[in-house]
Amino acid sequence: MTDNSHEKKEKKKHVVVVVLGDIGRSPRMQYHTLSLLEHGHYVTLIGYVGEGLIPALEKPFSDDNENVAATYHKNLRVLRMKPHLPSRRNNNIMGRLFYYPLRLTSLLYCLVYTLWVQLNDTTTISIPVDVILVQNPPSVPTLLLVYFYCVWEGMLGRRRPRFVIDWHNLGYTMFETPTHQTSLIRTIALNSIRTIAKIYERTLAPLADAHLTVTHAMEVWLGEHFNVHGTSVRVLYDKPPMLFRPTTTEEEHELFQRLDLEDENEQLHGWLNCDNNDDEDVNNEQTPSEETLFTQCILNNSKRRIQPRQNRPALIVSSTSWTPDEDFSVLLEALEKLHALITREYEVDASTSSSSSFPNILVVVTGKGPQKEYFLPLLHQFNEQHQYIKIITLWLEASDYPKLLGCATLGVCLHTSTSGLDLPMKVLDMFGCEVPVCAFGFDCLDELVKDGVNGRVFYNGEELSRQLFDLLKGYPLYDKELEQYRQNIRGMTRWKENWDECAKHLIVGDGNE
């Protein structure tokens, strides 16, 4: 028994997961980490300081000891870096010439110190590194330094770690692309940077021992352009973990009580008061004791029952990084046009003395990013001018984000790919919660969103406004098309099963290697 246990323990691997970015904002690499831990492997997770990890990774060592602060899973070590970020106040050519070398120097120092010094600290995990799994992009300088580290370990006579790249996108496409308004000198500089980055990435890609890609289109492209092909390359589609699921009415009530959206927004409070007058099924024997925009708690003969509000608004959720590749102005334009369609619908109903069949719409936008401050005044102005649609922004705890998605009527994805080869994970999160999605169309999106099957695909604000109008008309009593999409989404493969089938062997082998 002891010998067998010892033999099994020897088969466990030490995998280093490297993210040259905020670990907390890289869910796919966290899911890799969780899957490895669930199979009993040791994991060192390397990345920037920033957001917290998913709840499954941030477990206390002992739930009985209240004096011990919550820390990570017992087989997980987290090494956080904080590279120096040079000022970008001078955004001219000279400013950029200084910015990039300083930034690169800082990243080199942090990675070298983390890999060659902190990683070799055996006080927490004493077994040598077997595999290094790297998120790409960013490619510079991660791929080069990780490759050097693997070679260095082999030269010292120790076991050479396997080098595995998880291709989320192409690194060189993340660099700025010149436009027709860009000056000649800057155009030459930007094109030179992209060319050098592509050569760098193309040179290092074949040096890796194995590769995971997020789409079939990316797998094909890597084979044609980067000489990466064969059995060492596998497609690992993003799939939602089990924490993304439909939210129960009780969970929804508790969430919106905590968020208290009506108290934060006077206009939403007006919606609540207006809907109170329209709830015909609430009588003196069934008086709501607690209410949110979406749910109510009914006391009936001393029994407490949580139920959806009859005239609840439709909830649209859009998660965005507030960057140019997720153009929020498209959604703003669509909502402007949608409000005009709704207003026209109300006017027609009024002229024919029929009751309106269109709900109020609450749009919740989550995420952080550089363009958020620019759009906030525009959102405030929109809310002041539009009666039937309101937009609010939220930043949620990691445990609350899946719950909010699980409450949504519909999701909107504005992601456009810089390479045309990756897919937005936020759509998978929504599908995990059985929420249909309207997604901006680009190459290879059809590997995920099937237009008219599990959602809709749009290419401009006009198309999105019409899709939203058609899908939400009659909600919540009549949502036949949305329900059909939900049925088509149900039963999709989850991350755990998909990882075991597509990634486990490629990363750690069969346990006997």
C-alpha positions as CSV (number, residue, x, y, z in Angstrom):
1,M,0.0,0.0,0.0
2,T,2.8,2.4,1.0
3,D,4.9,1.4,-2.1
4,N,1.9,2.0,-4.4
5,S,1.2,5.4,-2.8
6,H,4.8,6.4,-3.2
7,E,4.8,5.2,-6.8
8,K,1.8,7.3,-7.6
9,K,3.3,10.3,-5.8
10,E,6.4,10.0,-8.0
11,K,4.3,10.3,-11.1
12,K,2.9,13.7,-10.2
13,K,4.4,16.6,-12.2
14,H,5.4,20.1,-11.3
15,V,3.9,22.4,-13.9
16,V,4.8,26.1,-14.1
17,V,2.0,28.3,-15.7
18,V,3.3,31.6,-17.0
19,V,1.2,34.6,-17.8
20,L,2.9,37.9,-18.7
21,G,-0.1,39.8,-17.4
22,D,-2.6,40.0,-14.5
23,I,-3.3,36.4,-13.5
24,G,-6.7,37.3,-12.2
25,R,-7.7,38.5,-15.7
26,S,-6.6,35.3,-17.4
27,P,-9.3,32.8,-16.7
28,R,-8.1,30.1,-19.2
29,M,-4.7,29.9,-17.5
30,Q,-6.5,29.6,-14.1
31,Y,-8.6,26.8,-15.4
32,H,-5.5,25.0,-16.6
33,T,-4.1,25.4,-13.1
34,L,-7.3,24.1,-11.5
35,S,-7.3,21.1,-13.8
36,L,-3.7,20.2,-13.0
37,L,-4.4,20.5,-9.3
38,E,-7.4,18.3,-9.5
39,H,-5.2,15.6,-11.0
40,G,-2.8,15.9,-8.1
41,H,0.0,17.8,-9.8
42,Y,2.0,20.7,-8.3
43,V,1.6,24.1,-9.9
44,T,3.5,27.3,-9.8
45,L,1.5,30.1,-11.2
46,I,3.5,33.2,-12.4
47,G,2.0,36.5,-13.4
48,Y,1.5,40.2,-12.5
49,V,0.0,41.4,-9.3
50,G,-3.7,42.5,-9.7
51,E,-7.1,40.8,-9.5
52,G,-7.8,37.9,-7.2
53,L,-8.0,34.3,-8.5
54,I,-11.1,32.3,-9.1
55,P,-12.6,31.0,-5.8
56,A,-11.6,27.4,-6.4
57,L,-7.9,28.4,-6.3
58,E,-8.1,30.7,-3.3
59,K,-8.8,28.2,-0.6
60,P,-7.6,28.5,3.0
61,F,-5.2,25.8,4.2
62,S,-7.4,25.2,7.2
63,D,-11.1,26.2,7.4
64,D,-10.9,25.6,11.2
65,N,-8.2,28.2,11.9
66,E,-9.9,31.6,11.7
67,N,-6.5,33.4,12.3
68,V,-5.0,32.1,9.0
69,A,-5.7,34.4,6.1
70,A,-7.2,32.8,3.0
71,T,-4.4,31.5,0.8
72,Y,-4.1,29.2,-2.2
73,H,-4.6,25.5,-2.8
74,K,-2.0,23.5,-0.9
75,N,-0.3,22.3,-4.1
76,L,-0.3,25.8,-5.6
77,R,2.4,28.4,-5.4
78,V,1.7,31.8,-6.8
79,L,4.6,34.1,-7.8
80,R,3.4,37.7,-8.6
81,M,5.5,40.2,-10.5
82,K,5.2,43.9,-10.6
83,P,7.2,45.2,-13.6
84,H,8.0,48.9,-13.8
85,L,5.6,50.8,-16.1
86,P,7.4,53.8,-17.8
87,S,5.3,56.9,-18.3
88,R,3.6,57.3,-21.7
89,R,2.9,61.0,-21.4
90,N,5.1,61.7,-24.4
91,N,3.3,59.7,-27.1
92,N,5.5,60.9,-29.9
93,I,8.2,58.9,-31.7
94,M,11.0,59.8,-29.2
95,G,8.7,59.0,-26.3
96,R,8.0,55.5,-27.7
97,L,11.7,54.9,-28.5
98,F,12.4,55.3,-24.8
99,Y,9.2,53.6,-23.6
100,Y,9.7,50.2,-25.3
101,P,13.4,49.6,-24.2
102,L,12.5,50.6,-20.6
103,R,9.5,48.4,-20.6
104,L,11.3,45.5,-22.1
105,T,14.2,45.8,-19.6
106,S,11.7,45.8,-16.7
107,L,10.0,42.6,-18.1
108,L,13.3,40.9,-18.6
109,Y,14.5,41.6,-15.1
110,C,11.2,40.4,-13.5
111,L,11.1,37.2,-15.6
112,V,14.7,36.3,-15.1
113,Y,14.4,36.9,-11.3
114,T,11.2,34.9,-11.1
115,L,12.4,31.9,-13.2
116,W,16.0,31.6,-12.1
117,V,15.7,32.7,-8.4
118,Q,12.2,32.5,-7.0
119,L,11.2,29.3,-9.0
120,N,14.3,27.5,-7.6
121,D,13.3,28.3,-4.0
122,T,12.5,24.8,-2.7
123,T,10.9,25.9,0.6
124,T,7.4,25.4,-0.9
125,I,7.7,23.0,-3.8
126,S,10.8,20.9,-3.7
127,I,10.4,18.8,-6.9
128,P,12.0,20.1,-10.1
129,V,10.0,21.6,-12.9
130,D,8.6,19.2,-15.5
131,V,6.6,21.4,-17.7
132,I,6.3,25.2,-18.4
133,L,3.0,26.2,-19.9
134,V,3.1,29.7,-21.4
135,Q,0.2,32.0,-22.4
136,N,0.8,33.6,-25.8
137,P,0.5,36.6,-26.3
138,P,2.4,38.4,-25.1
139,S,5.3,36.8,-26.9
140,V,8.1,39.3,-26.0
141,P,10.1,38.4,-24.0
142,T,8.3,35.4,-22.5
143,L,8.8,32.8,-25.2
144,L,12.6,33.4,-25.5
145,L,13.2,33.4,-21.7
146,V,11.2,30.3,-21.1
147,Y,13.0,28.5,-23.9
148,F,16.3,29.6,-22.4
149,Y,15.3,28.4,-19.0
150,C,14.3,24.9,-20.3
151,V,17.7,24.7,-22.1
152,W,19.6,25.9,-19.1
153,E,18.0,23.3,-16.8
154,G,19.0,20.6,-19.3
155,M,22.6,21.9,-19.5
156,L,23.0,21.7,-15.8
157,G,22.3,18.0,-16.0
158,R,18.8,18.3,-14.5
159,R,15.7,17.2,-16.2
160,R,14.9,19.5,-19.1
161,P,11.3,20.9,-18.7
162,R,9.0,20.5,-21.6
163,F,8.0,23.9,-23.2
164,V,4.3,24.2,-24.0
165,I,2.7,27.2,-25.6
166,D,-1.0,28.0,-25.2
167,W,-1.9,30.1,-28.2
168,H,-4.7,32.5,-27.3
169,N,-3.8,34.7,-30.3
170,L,-0.8,35.8,-32.4
171,G,1.5,38.1,-30.5
172,Y,2.7,40.2,-33.3
173,T,-0.9,41.2,-34.2
174,M,-1.3,42.9,-30.8
175,F,1.1,45.6,-31.8
176,E,-0.5,48.8,-33.2
177,T,-1.4,48.9,-36.8
178,P,-0.9,52.1,-38.8
179,T,-4.0,53.7,-40.4
180,H,-4.3,56.0,-43.4
181,Q,-4.0,59.0,-40.9
182,T,-0.7,57.8,-39.5
183,S,2.4,59.8,-40.5
184,L,4.9,58.2,-42.9
185,I,7.7,58.0,-40.2
186,R,5.4,56.4,-37.7
187,T,4.0,54.0,-40.3
188,I,7.5,52.8,-41.0
189,A,8.2,52.4,-37.3
190,L,5.0,50.5,-36.5
191,N,5.4,48.2,-39.5
192,S,9.0,47.5,-38.5
193,I,7.9,46.6,-35.0
194,R,5.2,44.2,-36.3
195,T,7.6,42.6,-38.8
196,I,10.3,42.1,-36.1
197,A,7.7,40.7,-33.7
198,K,6.4,38.3,-36.3
199,I,9.9,37.0,-37.1
200,Y,10.7,36.6,-33.4
201,E,7.4,34.6,-32.9
202,R,7.9,32.5,-36.0
203,T,11.4,31.6,-35.0
204,L,10.5,30.6,-31.4
205,A,7.3,28.7,-32.1
206,P,8.9,25.5,-33.6
207,L,11.2,25.3,-30.6
208,A,8.3,24.5,-28.2
209,D,7.6,20.8,-27.4
210,A,3.9,21.1,-27.7
211,H,1.1,23.6,-28.6
212,L,-2.5,24.3,-27.7
213,T,-4.7,26.5,-29.8
214,V,-8.1,28.1,-29.1
215,T,-9.5,27.4,-32.6
216,H,-9.1,25.0,-35.5
217,A,-8.4,28.1,-37.8
218,M,-5.4,29.0,-35.6
219,E,-4.1,25.4,-35.7
220,V,-4.1,25.5,-39.5
221,W,-2.5,28.9,-39.6
222,L,0.4,27.9,-37.3
223,G,1.1,25.0,-39.5
224,E,1.1,27.0,-42.7
225,H,3.0,30.1,-41.4
226,F,5.0,29.1,-38.3
227,N,6.0,25.5,-39.2
228,V,4.0,24.2,-36.2
229,H,2.1,21.0,-37.0
230,G,1.7,17.3,-36.2
231,T,0.6,15.4,-33.1
232,S,2.3,18.0,-30.8
233,V,-0.5,20.5,-31.7
234,R,-4.0,20.2,-30.4
235,V,-7.1,22.4,-30.4
236,L,-8.3,23.1,-26.9
237,Y,-11.6,25.1,-27.3
238,D,-12.5,27.3,-24.4
239,K,-15.3,25.7,-22.4
240,P,-17.1,27.1,-19.3
241,P,-16.4,25.5,-16.0
242,M,-19.3,24.3,-13.8
243,L,-19.3,27.6,-11.9
244,F,-21.0,29.2,-14.9
245,R,-24.6,27.9,-14.8
246,P,-28.1,29.4,-14.7
247,T,-28.7,31.3,-11.5
248,T,-31.6,30.2,-9.3
249,T,-34.4,32.6,-8.4
250,E,-33.2,32.6,-4.8
251,E,-29.6,33.3,-5.8
252,E,-30.8,36.1,-8.1
253,H,-32.8,37.7,-5.4
254,E,-29.9,37.6,-3.0
255,L,-27.5,39.0,-5.6
256,F,-29.7,42.0,-6.6
257,Q,-30.4,42.8,-3.0
258,R,-26.7,43.1,-2.4
259,L,-26.0,45.1,-5.5
260,D,-29.0,47.4,-4.7
261,L,-29.2,48.8,-8.2
262,E,-32.3,50.8,-7.6
263,D,-30.7,52.7,-4.7
264,E,-27.7,53.5,-6.8
265,N,-29.8,54.8,-9.8
266,E,-32.8,56.9,-9.2
267,Q,-34.2,56.2,-12.7
268,L,-34.2,52.4,-11.9
269,H,-36.0,53.2,-8.7
270,G,-38.7,54.8,-10.9
271,W,-39.0,51.6,-12.9
272,L,-39.6,49.7,-9.6
273,N,-42.3,52.0,-8.4
274,C,-44.0,52.0,-11.8
275,D,-43.9,48.2,-12.0
276,N,-45.5,47.9,-8.5
277,N,-48.7,49.4,-9.9
278,D,-48.8,46.9,-12.8
279,D,-48.3,43.7,-10.8
280,E,-51.9,42.5,-10.9
281,D,-51.3,39.1,-9.2
282,V,-50.0,40.7,-6.0
283,N,-53.0,41.1,-3.7
284,N,-53.4,41.8,0.0
285,E,-52.8,38.1,0.9
286,Q,-49.5,38.1,-1.2
287,T,-47.7,41.2,-0.2
288,P,-44.1,41.5,-1.4
289,S,-41.9,41.9,1.7
290,E,-38.7,42.4,-0.3
291,E,-38.3,43.5,-3.9
292,T,-35.6,44.0,-6.5
293,L,-36.0,45.0,-10.1
294,F,-36.2,41.3,-11.1
295,T,-37.5,39.4,-8.1
296,Q,-39.8,39.7,-5.2
297,C,-40.2,37.9,-1.9
298,I,-43.9,36.9,-1.2
299,L,-45.2,36.2,2.2
300,N,-48.3,33.9,2.1
301,N,-49.6,32.4,5.3
302,S,-46.2,33.0,6.9
303,K,-44.5,31.1,4.1
304,R,-41.7,32.9,2.2
305,R,-41.5,32.4,-1.5
306,I,-39.1,34.1,-4.0
307,Q,-40.4,34.6,-7.5
308,P,-39.6,36.6,-10.6
309,R,-41.4,39.9,-11.0
310,Q,-44.1,39.8,-13.5
311,N,-43.0,43.0,-15.3
312,R,-39.3,42.6,-14.8
313,P,-37.0,44.3,-17.3
314,A,-35.0,42.4,-19.8
315,L,-31.3,42.1,-18.6
316,I,-28.6,42.5,-21.2
317,V,-25.0,41.8,-20.1
318,S,-21.9,42.9,-22.0
319,S,-18.4,42.2,-20.7
320,T,-15.9,44.5,-22.3
321,S,-12.2,45.4,-21.9
322,W,-13.0,49.0,-23.0
323,T,-10.4,48.9,-25.7
324,P,-10.5,49.8,-29.5
325,D,-10.9,46.1,-30.5
326,E,-14.2,46.1,-28.6
327,D,-15.8,49.2,-30.0
328,F,-18.4,50.2,-27.4
329,S,-19.8,52.9,-29.7
330,V,-21.4,50.0,-31.7
331,L,-23.5,49.0,-28.7
332,L,-24.3,52.6,-27.9
333,E,-25.5,53.2,-31.5
334,A,-27.6,50.0,-31.4
335,L,-29.3,51.0,-28.2
336,E,-30.1,54.5,-29.6
337,K,-31.8,52.8,-32.6
338,L,-33.4,50.2,-30.4
339,H,-35.0,52.9,-28.2
340,A,-36.4,54.6,-31.4
341,L,-37.9,51.3,-32.4
342,I,-39.5,50.8,-29.0
343,T,-40.9,54.3,-28.9
344,R,-42.5,53.7,-32.3
345,E,-43.9,50.4,-30.9
346,Y,-45.5,52.3,-28.0
347,E,-46.9,54.9,-30.3
348,V,-48.6,52.2,-32.5
349,D,-50.0,50.5,-29.4
350,A,-51.3,53.7,-28.1
351,S,-53.1,54.5,-31.4
352,T,-54.7,51.1,-31.5
353,S,-55.6,51.1,-27.7
354,S,-53.6,47.9,-27.2
355,S,-51.2,47.2,-24.4
356,S,-47.5,47.4,-25.0
357,S,-45.6,44.1,-25.4
358,F,-42.1,45.5,-24.9
359,P,-40.2,45.4,-21.6
360,N,-37.9,48.0,-20.1
361,I,-34.2,47.0,-20.8
362,L,-31.4,47.2,-18.3
363,V,-27.9,46.9,-19.9
364,V,-25.1,46.0,-17.5
365,V,-21.6,46.5,-18.7
366,T,-18.8,44.8,-16.8
367,G,-15.0,45.1,-17.1
368,K,-12.2,47.6,-16.8
369,G,-10.2,49.3,-19.5
370,P,-8.6,52.5,-20.9
371,Q,-11.7,53.8,-22.7
372,K,-14.1,53.5,-19.8
373,E,-13.7,57.0,-18.5
374,Y,-14.3,58.4,-22.0
375,F,-17.7,56.6,-22.3
376,L,-19.0,57.1,-18.8
377,P,-20.3,60.7,-19.5
378,L,-21.9,59.4,-22.7
379,L,-23.7,56.7,-20.8
380,H,-25.0,59.2,-18.3
381,Q,-26.2,61.4,-21.1
382,F,-27.9,58.3,-22.7
383,N,-29.7,57.5,-19.5
384,E,-31.0,61.0,-19.2
385,Q,-32.4,61.0,-22.7
386,H,-33.9,57.5,-23.0
387,Q,-36.9,56.3,-20.9
388,Y,-37.1,52.6,-21.7
389,I,-33.4,51.6,-21.7
390,K,-30.8,52.3,-19.0
391,I,-27.1,51.4,-19.0
392,I,-25.0,50.9,-15.9
393,T,-21.4,49.7,-15.3
394,L,-20.4,47.2,-12.7
395,W,-17.1,45.7,-11.5
396,L,-18.0,42.4,-9.7
397,E,-16.2,40.0,-7.4
398,A,-15.1,36.8,-9.2
399,S,-17.8,34.8,-7.4
400,D,-20.6,37.3,-8.4
401,Y,-19.8,37.5,-12.1
402,P,-21.1,34.0,-13.0
403,K,-24.3,34.7,-10.9
404,L,-24.9,37.9,-12.9
405,L,-24.5,36.1,-16.2
406,G,-26.8,33.4,-15.0
407,C,-29.5,36.1,-14.5
408,A,-29.2,37.6,-18.0
409,T,-31.8,37.5,-20.7
410,L,-29.3,38.0,-23.5
411,G,-25.6,38.7,-23.8
412,V,-23.8,41.1,-26.2
413,C,-20.2,40.5,-27.3
414,L,-18.3,43.3,-29.0
415,H,-15.0,41.4,-29.4
416,T,-13.2,41.6,-32.7
417,S,-10.0,39.5,-33.2
418,T,-6.7,41.2,-34.1
419,S,-5.8,38.0,-36.0
420,G,-9.2,36.6,-36.9
421,L,-8.1,33.4,-35.3
422,D,-9.2,33.6,-31.7
423,L,-12.6,33.4,-30.0
424,P,-14.0,35.4,-27.1
425,M,-14.1,33.4,-23.8
426,K,-16.8,35.7,-22.5
427,V,-19.2,34.1,-25.0
428,L,-18.4,30.7,-23.5
429,D,-19.1,32.0,-20.0
430,M,-22.5,33.2,-21.2
431,F,-23.2,29.8,-22.9
432,G,-22.3,28.1,-19.7
433,C,-25.1,30.1,-18.1
434,E,-27.4,29.1,-21.0
435,V,-27.6,32.8,-22.1
436,P,-27.9,33.3,-25.9
437,V,-25.5,35.9,-27.4
438,C,-25.5,38.6,-30.0
439,A,-21.8,38.7,-31.2
440,F,-19.9,41.0,-33.5
441,G,-19.0,38.9,-36.6
442,F,-15.4,38.1,-37.7
443,D,-13.4,35.3,-39.2
444,C,-13.8,31.9,-37.4
445,L,-16.6,33.1,-35.1
446,D,-18.7,30.4,-36.6
447,E,-16.6,27.9,-34.6
448,L,-18.5,29.2,-31.6
449,V,-21.6,31.3,-32.4
450,K,-24.0,29.8,-35.0
451,D,-26.2,32.5,-36.3
452,G,-29.9,31.6,-35.7
453,V,-28.9,28.5,-33.6
454,N,-27.4,29.7,-30.3
455,G,-27.4,33.4,-30.9
456,R,-27.1,36.1,-33.6
457,V,-24.2,37.6,-35.5
458,F,-24.1,41.3,-36.3
459,Y,-21.7,43.6,-38.2
460,N,-22.9,47.1,-37.2
461,G,-25.2,48.9,-34.8
462,E,-28.2,48.9,-37.1
463,E,-28.2,45.0,-37.3
464,L,-27.7,44.7,-33.6
465,S,-30.6,47.0,-32.8
466,R,-33.0,45.0,-35.1
467,Q,-31.8,41.7,-33.5
468,L,-32.4,43.0,-30.0
469,F,-35.8,44.3,-30.9
470,D,-36.9,41.0,-32.5
471,L,-35.5,38.9,-29.6
472,L,-36.9,40.9,-26.7
473,K,-40.4,41.8,-28.0
474,G,-42.9,40.2,-25.8
475,Y,-40.5,39.4,-23.0
476,P,-40.9,37.9,-20.4
477,L,-44.2,36.2,-21.4
478,Y,-43.1,35.4,-25.0
479,D,-39.5,34.5,-25.7
480,K,-39.9,31.5,-28.0
481,E,-36.8,32.3,-30.1
482,L,-34.6,32.9,-27.0
483,E,-35.8,29.7,-25.5
484,Q,-35.0,27.8,-28.6
485,Y,-31.4,29.2,-28.5
486,R,-31.2,28.2,-24.8
487,Q,-32.2,24.6,-25.7
488,N,-29.5,24.5,-28.3
489,I,-26.9,25.7,-25.8
490,R,-27.9,23.2,-23.0
491,G,-25.7,20.1,-22.6
492,M,-22.5,21.6,-24.0
493,T,-19.2,20.1,-22.9
494,R,-17.6,21.7,-19.9
495,W,-14.0,22.7,-19.3
496,K,-13.1,19.6,-17.1
497,E,-14.1,17.0,-19.6
498,N,-12.7,18.9,-22.6
499,W,-9.3,19.5,-20.8
500,D,-9.0,15.8,-19.9
501,E,-9.6,14.8,-23.5
502,C,-7.7,17.4,-25.4
503,A,-5.0,18.9,-23.1
504,K,-4.1,16.6,-20.3
505,H,-1.9,14.2,-22.3
506,L,-0.2,17.0,-24.2
507,I,0.8,18.9,-21.0
508,V,1.6,16.2,-18.5
509,G,1.5,12.9,-20.4
510,D,-0.2,9.8,-19.1
511,G,1.4,10.0,-15.7
512,N,4.1,7.4,-16.4
513,E,6.5,9.6,-18.3
